[in-house]
Amino acid sequence: MKLIVVIGSTRPGRVSERVAKWVAKEAANLPGTKVDLVDLKDYPMPLFDEPKSPRYNPERKPSVVVQKWMDKIAEGEAYVFVTPEYNHSIPGVLKNALDYITVELTKKPATVVSQGSVGGARAIVHLKEVLSESGAAITPRQVALSAAAEKLNEEGELSEEVKAQPYGPAAALHSLLEELRWYSDALSAARAK
């Protein structure tokens, strides 16, 4: 499985980077999984400004940075979008990046890992809705992480105390990744037909 983990915030001091590093490290432990950590900071796209919906514009001419983003996302076979919760939703920069996508996620599994008050649960709901419009296969599991800055260090490693929790974030992430791999294998086989 080629997994793309997207850091969905560009804000200075963001905790999402720690969370995304944690997700990427854990995913790299899955046999046969290649992980690509993608940072929206590396794709400074303007606010979506195309005259037509990308889906209905066969003569689309995206800017160089938008094309780079689209090409990178198209490389994946599965996706984890890591997002904080801002004002009961997702960051504008993440929504903007997703507005440029058309078929890159179609028939590929995607899910969300969030952090914030109430674990970023409202951001999960909104983001899964947005992702479904791209035709992605939204998987059932997600991880909502409260107090992420206290649980993860700068390198994206959980504290030993948190790791030891039998029903804690480590177990939840492991279940999410196993489910994502199952969907990725099934959908990759189906797309190949």
matplotlib code that plots the C-alpha trace (Angstrom):
import matplotlib.pyplot as plt

x = [0.0, 1.3, -0.1, -0.1, -0.4, -1.4, -0.6, -3.7, -2.5, 0.2, -0.1, 3.1, 3.5, 0.9, 0.5, -0.7, 2.9, 3.5, 0.4, 1.2, 4.7, 3.2, 0.7, 3.5, 5.8, 3.2, 2.0, 5.6, 5.5, 2.8, 4.3, 4.3, 3.5, 5.3, 4.5, 4.8, 4.3, 2.9, 2.9, 0.6, 3.3, 5.1, 2.1, 1.3, -1.8, -3.9, -7.5, -9.4, -9.9, -10.7, -13.7, -15.4, -15.5, -12.4, -14.7, -16.4, -13.5, -11.6, -9.6, -8.3, -4.9, -3.9, -0.9, 2.4, 2.0, -1.6, -0.5, 2.3, -0.3, -2.6, 0.2, 1.4, -2.1, -2.7, 0.4, -1.4, -3.4, -4.7, -4.8, -4.8, -5.6, -4.4, -6.3, -6.8, -10.2, -10.6, -14.0, -15.8, -14.4, -11.2, -8.5, -9.3, -5.9, -7.0, -10.4, -8.8, -6.3, -9.2, -11.2, -8.5, -8.8, -11.0, -10.4, -7.1, -8.9, -11.6, -12.1, -9.3, -9.7, -9.3, -9.8, -9.0, -6.9, -7.7, -6.8, -8.3, -10.9, -13.2, -10.4, -11.3, -14.4, -16.3, -13.4, -13.6, -17.3, -16.8, -13.6, -15.2, -18.1, -15.7, -13.6, -16.6, -17.3, -14.0, -15.3, -12.9, -14.0, -14.3, -13.4, -15.3, -12.5, -10.9, -8.8, -9.8, -6.9, -7.4, -4.4, -2.2, 0.6, 0.8, 0.7, 3.2, 6.7, 8.1, 9.2, 5.7, 6.3, 3.7, 4.7, 5.2, 2.3, -0.1, 1.4, 0.6, -3.1, -4.9, -7.7, -5.7, -4.5, -1.9, -4.6, -7.0, -4.4, -3.4, -7.0, -7.4, -4.3, -5.2, -8.7, -7.2, -4.8, -7.7, -9.7, -6.6, -5.9, -9.5, -9.9, -6.5, -7.5, -10.9, -9.3, -6.9, -9.7]
y = [0.0, 3.4, 5.6, 9.4, 11.1, 14.8, 17.4, 19.6, 22.7, 25.3, 27.3, 28.1, 25.9, 23.4, 20.1, 18.4, 17.9, 15.8, 13.8, 13.2, 12.0, 9.6, 8.3, 8.0, 6.1, 3.7, 3.1, 2.4, -0.7, -2.3, -4.9, -3.8, -0.2, 2.8, 6.0, 9.5, 12.4, 15.4, 18.8, 21.5, 24.0, 22.7, 23.5, 27.2, 27.3, 30.4, 30.4, 28.2, 30.5, 28.4, 29.6, 26.1, 23.1, 21.0, 18.0, 19.6, 21.4, 19.1, 22.1, 22.9, 24.5, 24.4, 26.5, 24.7, 24.4, 23.1, 20.5, 19.5, 18.9, 17.0, 14.8, 14.0, 13.1, 10.9, 8.8, 7.4, 4.2, 5.2, 8.4, 9.7, 13.3, 14.8, 17.9, 20.1, 21.4, 25.1, 26.7, 23.3, 22.4, 22.0, 24.6, 26.7, 25.7, 22.0, 22.7, 24.9, 22.1, 19.6, 22.0, 21.6, 17.8, 16.0, 12.3, 11.8, 10.2, 8.4, 4.7, 5.0, 4.7, 7.7, 8.5, 11.2, 11.6, 14.8, 16.7, 19.5, 20.0, 16.9, 15.3, 17.3, 15.1, 17.9, 18.3, 14.5, 14.8, 17.7, 16.4, 13.0, 14.8, 16.8, 13.8, 11.8, 14.4, 13.4, 9.8, 8.5, 5.4, 6.8, 4.2, 3.8, 4.2, 7.5, 8.7, 11.8, 12.8, 15.2, 16.9, 15.8, 18.2, 16.5, 13.0, 13.4, 14.9, 17.0, 13.8, 12.3, 9.7, 8.9, 9.1, 5.7, 6.2, 6.8, 3.9, 1.6, 2.4, -0.7, 1.3, 4.4, 6.2, 3.6, 0.9, 3.1, 4.1, 0.5, -0.5, 2.4, 1.5, -2.2, -1.3, 1.2, -1.4, -3.9, -1.4, -0.4, -4.0, -4.6, -1.4, -1.7, -5.2, -3.9, -0.9, -3.2, -5.1]
z = [0.0, -0.9, 1.9, 1.8, 5.2, 4.7, 7.3, 7.1, 8.8, 8.0, 11.1, 13.1, 16.1, 14.8, 16.6, 13.4, 12.4, 15.5, 15.0, 11.3, 12.2, 14.6, 12.0, 9.4, 11.8, 12.8, 9.2, 8.2, 10.5, 8.4, 6.0, 2.4, 3.2, 1.8, 3.5, 2.1, 4.5, 2.6, 4.1, 2.8, 3.6, 0.5, -1.7, -1.2, -3.4, -4.0, -2.9, -5.3, -8.3, -11.3, -13.4, -13.4, -11.2, -11.9, -12.3, -15.3, -16.9, -19.4, -20.5, -17.0, -16.8, -13.1, -11.9, -11.4, -7.6, -8.0, -10.6, -8.2, -5.4, -7.7, -9.0, -5.5, -4.3, -7.4, -6.4, -3.3, -2.9, 0.5, 2.6, 6.1, 6.5, 9.8, 10.8, 13.8, 14.6, 13.9, 14.8, 14.8, 11.3, 9.3, 8.5, 5.4, 3.9, 3.9, 2.4, -0.3, -1.2, -1.5, -3.7, -6.4, -6.4, -8.9, -9.5, -7.7, -4.7, -6.6, -5.5, -3.0, 0.8, 3.0, 6.6, 9.2, 12.4, 14.2, 17.3, 19.3, 21.9, 21.9, 19.9, 16.8, 16.4, 14.5, 12.1, 11.4, 10.5, 8.2, 6.5, 5.8, 4.1, 2.0, 1.0, 0.0, -2.8, -4.5, -4.7, -2.1, -0.2, 3.4, 5.9, 9.1, 11.7, 12.7, 15.6, 17.6, 19.8, 22.8, 24.4, 21.6, 22.5, 25.9, 24.5, 21.6, 21.5, 18.6, 16.8, 16.9, 19.6, 22.2, 25.9, 27.5, 29.8, 26.8, 24.8, 27.7, 27.6, 26.3, 24.7, 24.0, 20.9, 19.9, 19.8, 17.9, 15.3, 14.8, 14.2, 11.8, 9.8, 9.6, 8.3, 5.8, 4.5, 4.0, 2.0, 0.0, -0.9, -1.9, -3.9, -5.6, -6.8, -8.0, -9.8, -11.6, -13.2]

ax = plt.figure().add_subplot(projection="3d")
ax.plot(x, y, z, "-o")
ax.set_aspect("equal")
plt.show()
